[in-house]
Amino acid sequence: MSLYSLNTILCSGFLSPVTSSLKQAGFFGNIIVLVVIVLSCISWAVIGKKWLKFRQINQENKRFLQIYEKAGKDLGRALDAAKQCPNSILGNIFVGGYQELRSLSTVEDGKIVFTQSVLPVIARSLDNSISSHSRHLEDRLVILAVTANICPFLGLLGTVWGILVTFRSMALVGNATIATVAPGVATALITTVVGLAAAIPAATAYNLFSSRLNRFSSEMEDFSSSYLGLLERTLLSVKNRAK
């Protein structure tokens, strides 16, 4: 048996019950299936986009941190590293803090000179940048949450509707034959299956992305503290040299 024949048999074996169930599900059942499929397609688009974005951010964060840690007190070198990693949220936070530092400082002999009073301002700037990046990372995750929560209930609605159709058909005919109960049972089964098939990936992806988002938030907070600590050590070393 050829691979093409095997694929044909498998596809027909999988699709035949689905297509026959959809034909028997009736108008209301098909409407529920259509709504669930639309939500599932949207959620899969969000999953793909978020996965690629989070993967890119993670890679560039690691690359930026490697250069940043080697740079030490050389803020110019760290700034160059941040510009080379435009998708790094840590690099973007550094650039925001660096620009705020430059606006509040003076440059003497090619070095940035600042006072203790600028540190609280920079800390607020870093906090604002963290909040902004967190909101951006959370964008569209609500679609996954809505899909994960609504689709099982849509499937349940189809199940209840199918049972009602089944009992109504039995009451009209007076007996329970396959032809009588098939439309209602088909509605109940197909809507339940489609609802769960849409909800399970959305719920799984939402939990994974939420966990990744919490990790990004922790990394941003840690980097902010490290950056402020670097500025404080730089200021302290300048004071010690002045003595």
KAUR-V357922 format. One record per pair of residues at least 24 apart in sequence whose ideal C-beta (glycine too) atoms are under 6 Angstrom apart, sorted by the first residue. I is the first residue (numbers start at 1). J is the second residue. D is the distance in Angstrom with one decimal. If there is no record, write none. Layout:
i | j | d
I | J | D
I | J | D
This chain:
i | j | d
21 | 186 | 4.4
21 | 190 | 4.2
24 | 182 | 5.4
24 | 183 | 4.8
24 | 186 | 3.8
25 | 186 | 5.0
25 | 187 | 4.4
25 | 190 | 5.3
26 | 183 | 5.8
26 | 187 | 5.9
28 | 161 | 5.8
29 | 158 | 5.6
29 | 187 | 3.7
29 | 191 | 5.7
32 | 154 | 5.4
32 | 158 | 4.5
32 | 191 | 4.9
33 | 194 | 5.2
36 | 151 | 5.3
36 | 154 | 5.5
36 | 194 | 4.9
36 | 195 | 5.6
36 | 198 | 5.0
39 | 147 | 4.7
39 | 198 | 6.0
40 | 198 | 3.7
42 | 143 | 6.0
43 | 143 | 5.9
43 | 144 | 5.4
43 | 147 | 4.2
43 | 202 | 4.5
46 | 140 | 5.0
46 | 143 | 5.1
46 | 144 | 6.0
47 | 205 | 4.6
50 | 209 | 5.5
54 | 212 | 5.4
56 | 87 | 4.9
57 | 87 | 5.7
57 | 89 | 5.8
60 | 85 | 4.1
60 | 87 | 4.7
60 | 88 | 3.8
61 | 88 | 5.0
61 | 90 | 5.1
64 | 88 | 4.3
64 | 90 | 5.5
64 | 91 | 4.4
73 | 234 | 5.5
89 | 133 | 4.8
90 | 223 | 4.8
93 | 129 | 4.8
96 | 125 | 6.0
96 | 129 | 4.4
97 | 122 | 5.4
97 | 125 | 5.8
97 | 126 | 5.2
97 | 227 | 5.8
100 | 125 | 4.3
123 | 228 | 5.9
126 | 224 | 4.4
130 | 220 | 4.7
134 | 217 | 5.8
137 | 213 | 5.4
141 | 209 | 5.9
144 | 202 | 4.7
144 | 205 | 5.6
144 | 206 | 4.0
145 | 206 | 5.5
147 | 202 | 3.9
148 | 199 | 5.1
148 | 202 | 4.2
148 | 203 | 3.7
148 | 206 | 5.7
151 | 195 | 4.5
151 | 198 | 4.3
151 | 199 | 4.0
152 | 195 | 5.3
152 | 199 | 4.9
154 | 195 | 5.2
155 | 191 | 4.9
155 | 192 | 4.4
155 | 195 | 2.3
158 | 187 | 5.7
158 | 191 | 2.4
159 | 188 | 4.4
159 | 192 | 5.2
161 | 187 | 6.0
162 | 187 | 3.4
162 | 188 | 3.0
163 | 188 | 5.9
